[in-house]
């Protein structure tokens, strides 16, 4: 499904299936959600996306809920982090992880031949 078709389906008040909570699914599978597993367990994210696609999701969301620069600054900018990395490097990590998360979602849909599955970003509260 393309974005135009998505808009048409919304306009026609048709049902669109979104994936479920990625963080919840990570926990259900026995991992801690806080580390996002984008670096340490990328296959976990890939498998979750694939499972949601196989379950019929029209739209999958990236595992980016806590990956905004503001969130990183608020949650991970401890004195130890700042001394070890510096502000610029710490905030740059958020952008890199966001790109990795989108790439994993895209890889999941391509691996299943479901390029028509849309990818949406998940963001935290402002």
Backbone as XML, in Angstrom:
<?xml version="1.0"?>
<chain id="A" units="angstrom">
  <residue number="1" name="UNK">
    <atom name="N" x="0.841" y="-1.157" z="0.000"/>
    <atom name="CA" x="0.000" y="0.000" z="0.000"/>
    <atom name="C" x="0.896" y="1.233" z="0.000"/>
  </residue>
  <residue number="2" name="UNK">
    <atom name="N" x="0.583" y="2.176" z="-0.826"/>
    <atom name="CA" x="1.317" y="3.430" z="-0.839"/>
    <atom name="C" x="0.629" y="4.452" z="0.057"/>
  </residue>
  <residue number="3" name="UNK">
    <atom name="N" x="1.267" y="5.591" z="0.225"/>
    <atom name="CA" x="0.715" y="6.613" z="1.100"/>
    <atom name="C" x="-0.578" y="7.203" z="0.545"/>
  </residue>
  <residue number="4" name="UNK">
    <atom name="N" x="-0.705" y="7.265" z="-0.781"/>
    <atom name="CA" x="-1.954" y="7.736" z="-1.378"/>
    <atom name="C" x="-3.084" y="6.767" z="-1.064"/>
  </residue>
  <residue number="5" name="UNK">
    <atom name="N" x="-2.803" y="5.468" z="-1.187"/>
    <atom name="CA" x="-3.821" y="4.472" z="-0.850"/>
    <atom name="C" x="-4.183" y="4.549" z="0.629"/>
  </residue>
  <residue number="6" name="UNK">
    <atom name="N" x="-3.195" y="4.767" z="1.480"/>
    <atom name="CA" x="-3.468" y="4.915" z="2.911"/>
    <atom name="C" x="-4.416" y="6.087" z="3.142"/>
  </residue>
  <residue number="7" name="UNK">
    <atom name="N" x="-4.132" y="7.213" z="2.509"/>
    <atom name="CA" x="-5.004" y="8.381" z="2.651"/>
    <atom name="C" x="-6.406" y="8.057" z="2.168"/>
  </residue>
  <residue number="8" name="UNK">
    <atom name="N" x="-6.509" y="7.382" z="1.021"/>
    <atom name="CA" x="-7.827" y="7.032" z="0.491"/>
    <atom name="C" x="-8.581" y="6.110" z="1.450"/>
  </residue>
  <residue number="9" name="UNK">
    <atom name="N" x="-7.882" y="5.153" z="2.028"/>
    <atom name="CA" x="-8.529" y="4.238" z="2.974"/>
    <atom name="C" x="-8.988" y="4.983" z="4.225"/>
  </residue>
  <residue number="10" name="UNK">
    <atom name="N" x="-8.184" y="5.934" z="4.669"/>
    <atom name="CA" x="-8.592" y="6.748" z="5.816"/>
    <atom name="C" x="-9.815" y="7.584" z="5.448"/>
  </residue>
  <residue number="11" name="UNK">
    <atom name="N" x="-9.755" y="8.231" z="4.270"/>
    <atom name="CA" x="-10.889" y="9.037" z="3.816"/>
    <atom name="C" x="-12.161" y="8.205" z="3.701"/>
  </residue>
  <residue number="12" name="UNK">
    <atom name="N" x="-12.012" y="6.946" z="3.277"/>
    <atom name="CA" x="-13.164" y="6.040" z="3.136"/>
    <atom name="C" x="-13.534" y="5.364" z="4.451"/>
  </residue>
  <residue number="13" name="UNK">
    <atom name="N" x="-12.823" y="5.729" z="5.530"/>
    <atom name="CA" x="-13.059" y="5.189" z="6.863"/>
    <atom name="C" x="-12.891" y="3.672" z="6.914"/>
  </residue>
  <residue number="14" name="UNK">
    <atom name="N" x="-11.940" y="3.167" z="6.136"/>
    <atom name="CA" x="-11.622" y="1.741" z="6.152"/>
    <atom name="C" x="-10.663" y="1.439" z="7.299"/>
  </residue>
  <residue number="15" name="UNK">
    <atom name="N" x="-10.628" y="0.191" z="7.676"/>
    <atom name="CA" x="-9.740" y="-0.237" z="8.756"/>
    <atom name="C" x="-8.312" y="-0.348" z="8.241"/>
  </residue>
  <residue number="16" name="UNK">
    <atom name="N" x="-7.383" y="0.173" z="9.020"/>
    <atom name="CA" x="-5.951" y="0.065" z="8.728"/>
    <atom name="C" x="-5.315" y="-0.586" z="9.948"/>
  </residue>
  <residue number="17" name="UNK">
    <atom name="N" x="-4.538" y="-1.626" z="9.718"/>
    <atom name="CA" x="-3.920" y="-2.348" z="10.823"/>
    <atom name="C" x="-2.517" y="-1.819" z="11.097"/>
  </residue>
  <residue number="18" name="UNK">
    <atom name="N" x="-2.308" y="-1.377" z="12.338"/>
    <atom name="CA" x="-0.995" y="-0.947" z="12.800"/>
    <atom name="C" x="-0.379" y="-2.080" z="13.605"/>
  </residue>
  <residue number="19" name="UNK">
    <atom name="N" x="0.939" y="-2.058" z="13.700"/>
    <atom name="CA" x="1.593" y="-3.060" z="14.544"/>
    <atom name="C" x="1.300" y="-2.768" z="16.011"/>
  </residue>
  <residue number="20" name="UNK">
    <atom name="N" x="1.738" y="-3.655" z="16.874"/>
    <atom name="CA" x="1.552" y="-3.463" z="18.313"/>
    <atom name="C" x="2.752" y="-2.751" z="18.907"/>
  </residue>
  <residue number="21" name="UNK">
    <atom name="N" x="2.788" y="-2.694" z="20.196"/>
    <atom name="CA" x="3.880" y="-2.020" z="20.881"/>
    <atom name="C" x="5.190" y="-2.787" z="20.781"/>
  </residue>
  <residue number="22" name="UNK">
    <atom name="N" x="6.200" y="-2.158" z="20.239"/>
    <atom name="CA" x="7.502" y="-2.821" z="20.106"/>
    <atom name="C" x="8.134" y="-3.028" z="21.477"/>
  </residue>
  <residue number="23" name="UNK">
    <atom name="N" x="8.070" y="-2.014" z="22.333"/>
    <atom name="CA" x="8.646" y="-2.154" z="23.666"/>
    <atom name="C" x="8.004" y="-3.282" z="24.453"/>
  </residue>
  <residue number="24" name="UNK">
    <atom name="N" x="6.695" y="-3.396" z="24.352"/>
    <atom name="CA" x="5.978" y="-4.476" z="25.032"/>
    <atom name="C" x="6.410" y="-5.830" z="24.497"/>
  </residue>
  <residue number="25" name="UNK">
    <atom name="N" x="6.560" y="-5.917" z="23.194"/>
    <atom name="CA" x="6.964" y="-7.190" z="22.577"/>
    <atom name="C" x="8.402" y="-7.548" z="22.949"/>
  </residue>
  <residue number="26" name="UNK">
    <atom name="N" x="9.267" y="-6.553" z="23.042"/>
    <atom name="CA" x="10.650" y="-6.801" z="23.475"/>
    <atom name="C" x="10.644" y="-7.390" z="24.886"/>
  </residue>
  <residue number="27" name="UNK">
    <atom name="N" x="9.856" y="-6.796" z="25.768"/>
    <atom name="CA" x="9.758" y="-7.309" z="27.137"/>
    <atom name="C" x="9.173" y="-8.716" z="27.165"/>
  </residue>
  <residue number="28" name="UNK">
    <atom name="N" x="8.138" y="-8.958" z="26.356"/>
    <atom name="CA" x="7.509" y="-10.275" z="26.319"/>
    <atom name="C" x="8.499" y="-11.355" z="25.904"/>
  </residue>
  <residue number="29" name="UNK">
    <atom name="N" x="9.463" y="-10.971" z="25.081"/>
    <atom name="CA" x="10.460" y="-11.925" z="24.597"/>
    <atom name="C" x="11.657" y="-12.052" z="25.538"/>
  </residue>
  <residue number="30" name="UNK">
    <atom name="N" x="11.589" y="-11.385" z="26.686"/>
    <atom name="CA" x="12.606" y="-11.569" z="27.714"/>
    <atom name="C" x="13.783" y="-10.615" z="27.674"/>
  </residue>
  <residue number="31" name="UNK">
    <atom name="N" x="13.653" y="-9.503" z="26.982"/>
    <atom name="CA" x="14.724" y="-8.512" z="26.907"/>
    <atom name="C" x="14.298" y="-7.262" z="27.666"/>
  </residue>
  <residue number="32" name="UNK">
    <atom name="N" x="15.277" y="-6.439" z="28.031"/>
    <atom name="CA" x="14.938" y="-5.153" z="28.629"/>
    <atom name="C" x="14.743" y="-4.144" z="27.514"/>
  </residue>
  <residue number="33" name="UNK">
    <atom name="N" x="13.734" y="-3.323" z="27.660"/>
    <atom name="CA" x="13.386" y="-2.393" z="26.595"/>
    <atom name="C" x="14.334" y="-1.207" z="26.525"/>
  </residue>
  <residue number="34" name="UNK">
    <atom name="N" x="14.889" y="-0.785" z="27.622"/>
    <atom name="CA" x="15.628" y="0.476" z="27.690"/>
    <atom name="C" x="16.790" y="0.564" z="26.709"/>
  </residue>
  <residue number="35" name="UNK">
    <atom name="N" x="17.427" y="-0.536" z="26.385"/>
    <atom name="CA" x="18.610" y="-0.458" z="25.525"/>
    <atom name="C" x="18.271" y="-0.455" z="24.047"/>
  </residue>
  <residue number="36" name="UNK">
    <atom name="N" x="17.017" y="-0.619" z="23.717"/>
    <atom name="CA" x="16.509" y="-0.584" z="22.347"/>
    <atom name="C" x="16.995" y="-1.729" z="21.466"/>
  </residue>
  <residue number="37" name="UNK">
    <atom name="N" x="18.029" y="-2.424" z="21.841"/>
    <atom name="CA" x="18.547" y="-3.567" z="21.106"/>
    <atom name="C" x="18.919" y="-3.252" z="19.654"/>
  </residue>
  <residue number="38" name="UNK">
    <atom name="N" x="18.952" y="-2.010" z="19.281"/>
    <atom name="CA" x="19.307" y="-1.685" z="17.900"/>
    <atom name="C" x="20.764" y="-2.026" z="17.613"/>
  </residue>
  <residue number="39" name="UNK">
    <atom name="N" x="21.613" y="-1.879" z="18.606"/>
    <atom name="CA" x="23.029" y="-2.209" z="18.439"/>
    <atom name="C" x="23.317" y="-3.641" z="18.852"/>
  </residue>
  <residue number="40" name="UNK">
    <atom name="N" x="22.762" y="-4.064" z="19.988"/>
    <atom name="CA" x="23.134" y="-5.367" z="20.542"/>
    <atom name="C" x="22.290" y="-6.514" z="20.017"/>
  </residue>
  <residue number="41" name="UNK">
    <atom name="N" x="21.043" y="-6.258" z="19.660"/>
    <atom name="CA" x="20.125" y="-7.309" z="19.204"/>
    <atom name="C" x="19.322" y="-6.844" z="17.988"/>
  </residue>
  <residue number="42" name="UNK">
    <atom name="N" x="19.974" y="-6.437" z="16.900"/>
    <atom name="CA" x="19.197" y="-5.941" z="15.758"/>
    <atom name="C" x="18.238" y="-6.981" z="15.187"/>
  </residue>
  <residue number="43" name="UNK">
    <atom name="N" x="18.612" y="-8.259" z="15.271"/>
    <atom name="CA" x="17.730" y="-9.301" z="14.742"/>
    <atom name="C" x="16.418" y="-9.362" z="15.517"/>
  </residue>
  <residue number="44" name="UNK">
    <atom name="N" x="16.445" y="-9.003" z="16.788"/>
    <atom name="CA" x="15.220" y="-8.981" z="17.587"/>
    <atom name="C" x="14.232" y="-7.981" z="16.997"/>
  </residue>
  <residue number="45" name="UNK">
    <atom name="N" x="14.705" y="-6.780" z="16.681"/>
    <atom name="CA" x="13.839" y="-5.773" z="16.067"/>
    <atom name="C" x="13.330" y="-6.254" z="14.720"/>
  </residue>
  <residue number="46" name="UNK">
    <atom name="N" x="14.206" y="-6.841" z="13.934"/>
    <atom name="CA" x="13.829" y="-7.353" z="12.619"/>
    <atom name="C" x="12.732" y="-8.410" z="12.747"/>
  </residue>
  <residue number="47" name="UNK">
    <atom name="N" x="12.914" y="-9.360" z="13.657"/>
    <atom name="CA" x="11.932" y="-10.432" z="13.845"/>
    <atom name="C" x="10.585" y="-9.890" z="14.315"/>
  </residue>
  <residue number="48" name="UNK">
    <atom name="N" x="10.606" y="-8.908" z="15.191"/>
    <atom name="CA" x="9.349" y="-8.326" z="15.667"/>
    <atom name="C" x="8.615" y="-7.664" z="14.509"/>
  </residue>
  <residue number="49" name="UNK">
    <atom name="N" x="9.325" y="-6.897" z="13.694"/>
    <atom name="CA" x="8.696" y="-6.287" z="12.516"/>
    <atom name="C" x="8.125" y="-7.360" z="11.596"/>
  </residue>
  <residue number="50" name="UNK">
    <atom name="N" x="8.905" y="-8.401" z="11.337"/>
    <atom name="CA" x="8.436" y="-9.478" z="10.460"/>
    <atom name="C" x="7.186" y="-10.141" z="11.030"/>
  </residue>
  <residue number="51" name="UNK">
    <atom name="N" x="7.178" y="-10.373" z="12.330"/>
    <atom name="CA" x="6.009" y="-11.002" z="12.955"/>
    <atom name="C" x="4.766" y="-10.129" z="12.818"/>
  </residue>
  <residue number="52" name="UNK">
    <atom name="N" x="4.926" y="-8.830" z="13.001"/>
    <atom name="CA" x="3.774" y="-7.936" z="12.842"/>
    <atom name="C" x="3.305" y="-7.894" z="11.385"/>
  </residue>
  <residue number="53" name="UNK">
    <atom name="N" x="4.236" y="-7.896" z="10.448"/>
    <atom name="CA" x="3.855" y="-7.922" z="9.034"/>
    <atom name="C" x="3.112" y="-9.215" z="8.727"/>
  </residue>
  <residue number="54" name="UNK">
    <atom name="N" x="3.650" y="-10.330" z="9.196"/>
    <atom name="CA" x="2.991" y="-11.619" z="8.969"/>
    <atom name="C" x="1.619" y="-11.692" z="9.634"/>
  </residue>
  <residue number="55" name="UNK">
    <atom name="N" x="1.427" y="-10.929" z="10.710"/>
    <atom name="CA" x="0.132" y="-10.899" z="11.393"/>
    <atom name="C" x="-0.878" y="-10.009" z="10.671"/>
  </residue>
  <residue number="56" name="UNK">
    <atom name="N" x="-0.409" y="-9.288" z="9.632"/>
    <atom name="CA" x="-1.326" y="-8.486" z="8.830"/>
    <atom name="C" x="-1.227" y="-6.987" z="8.990"/>
  </residue>
  <residue number="57" name="UNK">
    <atom name="N" x="-0.176" y="-6.499" z="9.639"/>
    <atom name="CA" x="-0.038" y="-5.049" z="9.812"/>
    <atom name="C" x="0.140" y="-4.362" z="8.464"/>
  </residue>
  <residue number="58" name="UNK">
    <atom name="N" x="-0.619" y="-3.304" z="8.250"/>
    <atom name="CA" x="-0.444" y="-2.455" z="7.068"/>
    <atom name="C" x="0.671" y="-1.445" z="7.300"/>
  </residue>
  <residue number="59" name="UNK">
    <atom name="N" x="0.878" y="-1.091" z="8.570"/>
    <atom name="CA" x="1.874" y="-0.095" z="8.962"/>
    <atom name="C" x="2.673" y="-0.655" z="10.139"/>
  </residue>
  <residue number="60" name="UNK">
    <atom name="N" x="3.999" y="-0.595" z="10.025"/>
    <atom name="CA" x="4.862" y="-0.957" z="11.146"/>
    <atom name="C" x="5.555" y="0.313" z="11.638"/>
  </residue>
  <residue number="61" name="UNK">
    <atom name="N" x="5.802" y="0.359" z="12.934"/>
    <atom name="CA" x="6.439" y="1.540" z="13.505"/>
    <atom name="C" x="7.884" y="1.238" z="13.879"/>
  </residue>
  <residue number="62" name="UNK">
    <atom name="N" x="8.705" y="2.234" z="13.737"/>
    <atom name="CA" x="10.114" y="2.086" z="14.084"/>
    <atom name="C" x="10.268" y="2.013" z="15.596"/>
  </residue>
  <residue number="63" name="UNK">
    <atom name="N" x="11.346" y="1.415" z="16.033"/>
    <atom name="CA" x="11.648" y="1.329" z="17.462"/>
    <atom name="C" x="12.432" y="2.579" z="17.860"/>
  </residue>
  <residue number="64" name="UNK">
    <atom name="N" x="11.741" y="3.709" z="17.813"/>
    <atom name="CA" x="12.397" y="5.001" z="18.034"/>
    <atom name="C" x="11.726" y="5.830" z="19.118"/>
  </residue>
  <residue number="65" name="UNK">
    <atom name="N" x="10.897" y="5.217" z="19.939"/>
    <atom name="CA" x="10.097" y="5.971" z="20.907"/>
    <atom name="C" x="10.942" y="6.890" z="21.786"/>
  </residue>
  <residue number="66" name="UNK">
    <atom name="N" x="12.065" y="6.443" z="22.289"/>
    <atom name="CA" x="12.898" y="7.271" z="23.172"/>
    <atom name="C" x="14.171" y="7.767" z="22.483"/>
  </residue>
  <residue number="67" name="UNK">
    <atom name="N" x="14.150" y="7.879" z="21.167"/>
    <atom name="CA" x="15.382" y="8.230" z="20.460"/>
    <atom name="C" x="15.425" y="9.659" z="19.932"/>
  </residue>
  <residue number="68" name="UNK">
    <atom name="N" x="14.654" y="10.552" z="20.488"/>
    <atom name="CA" x="14.773" y="11.941" z="20.068"/>
    <atom name="C" x="16.001" y="12.559" z="20.737"/>
  </residue>
  <residue number="69" name="UNK">
    <atom name="N" x="16.532" y="13.599" z="20.132"/>
    <atom name="CA" x="17.682" y="14.270" z="20.739"/>
    <atom name="C" x="17.312" y="14.833" z="22.107"/>
  </residue>
  <residue number="70" name="UNK">
    <atom name="N" x="16.100" y="15.341" z="22.209"/>
    <atom name="CA" x="15.657" y="15.887" z="23.502"/>
    <atom name="C" x="15.610" y="14.787" z="24.559"/>
  </residue>
  <residue number="71" name="UNK">
    <atom name="N" x="15.077" y="13.636" z="24.176"/>
    <atom name="CA" x="15.003" y="12.514" z="25.117"/>
    <atom name="C" x="16.397" y="12.076" z="25.544"/>
  </residue>
  <residue number="72" name="UNK">
    <atom name="N" x="17.310" y="11.981" z="24.580"/>
    <atom name="CA" x="18.687" y="11.599" z="24.915"/>
    <atom name="C" x="19.299" y="12.608" z="25.871"/>
  </residue>
  <residue number="73" name="UNK">
    <atom name="N" x="19.079" y="13.882" z="25.592"/>
    <atom name="CA" x="19.639" y="14.920" z="26.454"/>
    <atom name="C" x="19.049" y="14.810" z="27.867"/>
  </residue>
  <residue number="74" name="UNK">
    <atom name="N" x="17.751" y="14.549" z="27.960"/>
    <atom name="CA" x="17.087" y="14.479" z="29.266"/>
    <atom name="C" x="17.406" y="13.207" z="30.038"/>
  </residue>
  <residue number="75" name="UNK">
    <atom name="N" x="17.549" y="12.082" z="29.346"/>
    <atom name="CA" x="17.675" y="10.796" z="30.027"/>
    <atom name="C" x="19.093" y="10.235" z="30.090"/>
  </residue>
  <residue number="76" name="UNK">
    <atom name="N" x="19.933" y="10.596" z="29.131"/>
    <atom name="CA" x="21.240" y="9.945" z="29.050"/>
    <atom name="C" x="22.416" y="10.900" z="29.191"/>
  </residue>
  <residue number="77" name="UNK">
    <atom name="N" x="22.151" y="12.157" z="29.429"/>
    <atom name="CA" x="23.234" y="13.134" z="29.498"/>
    <atom name="C" x="23.754" y="13.290" z="30.925"/>
  </residue>
  <residue number="78" name="UNK">
    <atom name="N" x="24.075" y="12.185" z="31.546"/>
    <atom name="CA" x="24.668" y="12.255" z="32.885"/>
    <atom name="C" x="26.085" y="12.807" z="32.757"/>
  </residue>
  <residue number="79" name="UNK">
    <atom name="N" x="26.646" y="13.202" z="33.873"/>
    <atom name="CA" x="28.016" y="13.713" z="33.848"/>
    <atom name="C" x="28.978" y="12.688" z="33.260"/>
  </residue>
  <residue number="80" name="UNK">
    <atom name="N" x="28.770" y="11.406" z="33.593"/>
    <atom name="CA" x="29.648" y="10.355" z="33.059"/>
    <atom name="C" x="29.546" y="10.257" z="31.544"/>
  </residue>
  <residue number="81" name="UNK">
    <atom name="N" x="28.304" y="10.287" z="31.020"/>
    <atom name="CA" x="28.123" y="10.235" z="29.568"/>
    <atom name="C" x="28.782" y="11.440" z="28.899"/>
  </residue>
  <residue number="82" name="UNK">
    <atom name="N" x="28.529" y="12.607" z="29.458"/>
    <atom name="CA" x="29.067" y="13.821" z="28.850"/>
    <atom name="C" x="30.586" y="13.845" z="28.880"/>
  </residue>
  <residue number="83" name="UNK">
    <atom name="N" x="31.183" y="13.385" z="29.966"/>
    <atom name="CA" x="32.645" y="13.333" z="30.046"/>
    <atom name="C" x="33.215" y="12.336" z="29.050"/>
  </residue>
  <residue number="84" name="UNK">
    <atom name="N" x="32.551" y="11.214" z="28.898"/>
    <atom name="CA" x="33.061" y="10.163" z="28.015"/>
    <atom name="C" x="32.852" y="10.491" z="26.545"/>
  </residue>
  <residue number="85" name="UNK">
    <atom name="N" x="31.719" y="11.103" z="26.210"/>
    <atom name="CA" x="31.363" y="11.280" z="24.805"/>
    <atom name="C" x="31.336" y="12.723" z="24.337"/>
  </residue>
  <residue number="86" name="UNK">
    <atom name="N" x="30.950" y="13.612" z="25.207"/>
    <atom name="CA" x="30.702" y="14.983" z="24.801"/>
    <atom name="C" x="29.266" y="15.116" z="24.309"/>
  </residue>
  <residue number="87" name="UNK">
    <atom name="N" x="28.722" y="16.303" z="24.396"/>
    <atom name="CA" x="27.323" y="16.546" z="24.041"/>
    <atom name="C" x="27.055" y="16.211" z="22.582"/>
  </residue>
  <residue number="88" name="UNK">
    <atom name="N" x="27.920" y="16.662" z="21.691"/>
    <atom name="CA" x="27.681" y="16.460" z="20.261"/>
    <atom name="C" x="27.602" y="14.973" z="19.921"/>
  </residue>
  <residue number="89" name="UNK">
    <atom name="N" x="28.514" y="14.182" z="20.427"/>
    <atom name="CA" x="28.511" y="12.746" z="20.127"/>
    <atom name="C" x="27.294" y="12.064" z="20.731"/>
  </residue>
  <residue number="90" name="UNK">
    <atom name="N" x="26.917" y="12.449" z="21.948"/>
    <atom name="CA" x="25.751" y="11.847" z="22.591"/>
    <atom name="C" x="24.495" y="12.111" z="21.770"/>
  </residue>
  <residue number="91" name="UNK">
    <atom name="N" x="24.286" y="13.350" z="21.355"/>
    <atom name="CA" x="23.106" y="13.689" z="20.571"/>
    <atom name="C" x="23.170" y="13.098" z="19.173"/>
  </residue>
  <residue number="92" name="UNK">
    <atom name="N" x="24.360" y="12.945" z="18.625"/>
    <atom name="CA" x="24.513" y="12.311" z="17.320"/>
    <atom name="C" x="24.102" y="10.850" z="17.335"/>
  </residue>
  <residue number="93" name="UNK">
    <atom name="N" x="24.244" y="10.205" z="18.475"/>
    <atom name="CA" x="23.846" y="8.796" z="18.590"/>
    <atom name="C" x="22.353" y="8.618" z="18.361"/>
  </residue>
  <residue number="94" name="UNK">
    <atom name="N" x="21.555" y="9.569" z="18.811"/>
    <atom name="CA" x="20.106" y="9.474" z="18.610"/>
    <atom name="C" x="19.798" y="9.397" z="17.122"/>
  </residue>
  <residue number="95" name="UNK">
    <atom name="N" x="20.390" y="10.288" z="16.339"/>
    <atom name="CA" x="20.155" y="10.287" z="14.895"/>
    <atom name="C" x="20.592" y="8.998" z="14.233"/>
  </residue>
  <residue number="96" name="UNK">
    <atom name="N" x="21.748" y="8.481" z="14.638"/>
    <atom name="CA" x="22.246" y="7.227" z="14.061"/>
    <atom name="C" x="21.314" y="6.067" z="14.381"/>
  </residue>
  <residue number="97" name="UNK">
    <atom name="N" x="20.841" y="5.999" z="15.613"/>
    <atom name="CA" x="19.938" y="4.918" z="16.002"/>
    <atom name="C" x="18.591" y="5.023" z="15.291"/>
  </residue>
  <residue number="98" name="UNK">
    <atom name="N" x="18.122" y="6.229" z="15.058"/>
    <atom name="CA" x="16.878" y="6.415" z="14.306"/>
    <atom name="C" x="17.046" y="5.860" z="12.897"/>
  </residue>
  <residue number="99" name="UNK">
    <atom name="N" x="18.156" y="6.182" z="12.249"/>
    <atom name="CA" x="18.407" y="5.656" z="10.901"/>
    <atom name="C" x="18.489" y="4.136" z="10.912"/>
  </residue>
  <residue number="100" name="UNK">
    <atom name="N" x="19.151" y="3.576" z="11.907"/>
    <atom name="CA" x="19.256" y="2.117" z="12.001"/>
    <atom name="C" x="17.887" y="1.479" z="12.194"/>
  </residue>
  <residue number="101" name="UNK">
    <atom name="N" x="17.043" y="2.108" z="12.983"/>
    <atom name="CA" x="15.711" y="1.570" z="13.232"/>
    <atom name="C" x="14.867" y="1.567" z="11.960"/>
  </residue>
  <residue number="102" name="UNK">
    <atom name="N" x="14.934" y="2.636" z="11.194"/>
    <atom name="CA" x="14.203" y="2.698" z="9.923"/>
    <atom name="C" x="14.740" y="1.641" z="8.958"/>
  </residue>
  <residue number="103" name="UNK">
    <atom name="N" x="16.050" y="1.477" z="8.918"/>
    <atom name="CA" x="16.650" y="0.463" z="8.042"/>
    <atom name="C" x="16.185" y="-0.940" z="8.405"/>
  </residue>
  <residue number="104" name="UNK">
    <atom name="N" x="16.079" y="-1.238" z="9.701"/>
    <atom name="CA" x="15.601" y="-2.560" z="10.127"/>
    <atom name="C" x="14.150" y="-2.784" z="9.726"/>
  </residue>
  <residue number="105" name="UNK">
    <atom name="N" x="13.315" y="-1.770" z="9.865"/>
    <atom name="CA" x="11.912" y="-1.898" z="9.457"/>
    <atom name="C" x="11.818" y="-2.130" z="7.954"/>
  </residue>
  <residue number="106" name="UNK">
    <atom name="N" x="12.621" y="-1.400" z="7.186"/>
    <atom name="CA" x="12.630" y="-1.576" z="5.734"/>
    <atom name="C" x="13.143" y="-2.964" z="5.355"/>
  </residue>
  <residue number="107" name="UNK">
    <atom name="N" x="14.178" y="-3.420" z="6.027"/>
    <atom name="CA" x="14.722" y="-4.759" z="5.766"/>
    <atom name="C" x="13.670" y="-5.830" z="6.046"/>
  </residue>
  <residue number="108" name="UNK">
    <atom name="N" x="12.896" y="-5.642" z="7.107"/>
    <atom name="CA" x="11.854" y="-6.617" z="7.461"/>
    <atom name="C" x="10.820" y="-6.730" z="6.355"/>
  </residue>
  <residue number="109" name="UNK">
    <atom name="N" x="10.345" y="-5.603" z="5.855"/>
    <atom name="CA" x="9.312" y="-5.683" z="4.815"/>
    <atom name="C" x="9.878" y="-6.219" z="3.506"/>
  </residue>
  <residue number="110" name="UNK">
    <atom name="N" x="11.116" y="-5.840" z="3.170"/>
    <atom name="CA" x="11.725" y="-6.357" z="1.939"/>
    <atom name="C" x="11.984" y="-7.852" z="2.033"/>
  </residue>
  <residue number="111" name="UNK">
    <atom name="N" x="12.395" y="-8.328" z="3.220"/>
    <atom name="CA" x="12.703" y="-9.752" z="3.383"/>
    <atom name="C" x="11.466" y="-10.625" z="3.197"/>
  </residue>
  <residue number="112" name="UNK">
    <atom name="N" x="10.296" y="-10.045" z="3.412"/>
    <atom name="CA" x="9.043" y="-10.784" z="3.254"/>
    <atom name="C" x="8.348" y="-10.478" z="1.931"/>
  </residue>
  <residue number="113" name="UNK">
    <atom name="N" x="8.993" y="-9.664" z="1.095"/>
    <atom name="CA" x="8.371" y="-9.270" z="-0.164"/>
    <atom name="C" x="7.141" y="-8.399" z="0.051"/>
  </residue>
  <residue number="114" name="UNK">
    <atom name="N" x="7.140" y="-7.637" z="1.126"/>
    <atom name="CA" x="5.994" y="-6.798" z="1.481"/>
    <atom name="C" x="6.398" y="-5.325" z="1.512"/>
  </residue>
  <residue number="115" name="UNK">
    <atom name="N" x="6.999" y="-4.880" z="0.406"/>
    <atom name="CA" x="7.413" y="-3.482" z="0.324"/>
    <atom name="C" x="6.232" y="-2.528" z="0.434"/>
  </residue>
  <residue number="116" name="UNK">
    <atom name="N" x="5.009" y="-3.055" z="0.268"/>
    <atom name="CA" x="3.820" y="-2.218" z="0.383"/>
    <atom name="C" x="3.451" y="-1.918" z="1.838"/>
  </residue>
  <residue number="117" name="UNK">
    <atom name="N" x="4.099" y="-2.580" z="2.784"/>
    <atom name="CA" x="3.884" y="-2.268" z="4.199"/>
    <atom name="C" x="4.525" y="-0.911" z="4.482"/>
  </residue>
  <residue number="118" name="UNK">
    <atom name="N" x="3.758" y="-0.016" z="5.058"/>
    <atom name="CA" x="4.271" y="1.325" z="5.329"/>
    <atom name="C" x="5.065" y="1.349" z="6.629"/>
  </residue>
  <residue number="119" name="UNK">
    <atom name="N" x="5.988" y="2.282" z="6.707"/>
    <atom name="CA" x="6.804" y="2.477" z="7.903"/>
    <atom name="C" x="6.460" y="3.839" z="8.489"/>
  </residue>
  <residue number="120" name="UNK">
    <atom name="N" x="6.161" y="3.848" z="9.782"/>
    <atom name="CA" x="5.885" y="5.095" z="10.495"/>
    <atom name="C" x="6.865" y="5.223" z="11.651"/>
  </residue>
  <residue number="121" name="UNK">
    <atom name="N" x="7.260" y="6.439" z="11.943"/>
    <atom name="CA" x="8.150" y="6.676" z="13.079"/>
    <atom name="C" x="7.337" y="6.730" z="14.359"/>
  </residue>
  <residue number="122" name="UNK">
    <atom name="N" x="7.937" y="6.284" z="15.423"/>
    <atom name="CA" x="7.338" y="6.377" z="16.751"/>
    <atom name="C" x="8.150" y="7.403" z="17.528"/>
  </residue>
  <residue number="123" name="UNK">
    <atom name="N" x="7.461" y="8.409" z="18.085"/>
    <atom name="CA" x="8.184" y="9.446" z="18.821"/>
    <atom name="C" x="7.640" y="9.557" z="20.240"/>
  </residue>
  <residue number="124" name="UNK">
    <atom name="N" x="8.463" y="10.079" z="21.092"/>
    <atom name="CA" x="8.092" y="10.275" z="22.483"/>
    <atom name="C" x="7.325" y="11.581" z="22.641"/>
  </residue>
  <residue number="125" name="UNK">
    <atom name="N" x="6.824" y="11.790" z="23.818"/>
    <atom name="CA" x="6.140" y="13.047" z="24.093"/>
    <atom name="C" x="7.130" y="14.199" z="24.002"/>
  </residue>
  <residue number="126" name="UNK">
    <atom name="N" x="6.625" y="15.342" z="23.661"/>
    <atom name="CA" x="7.478" y="16.519" z="23.541"/>
    <atom name="C" x="7.686" y="17.134" z="24.893"/>
  </residue>
</chain>
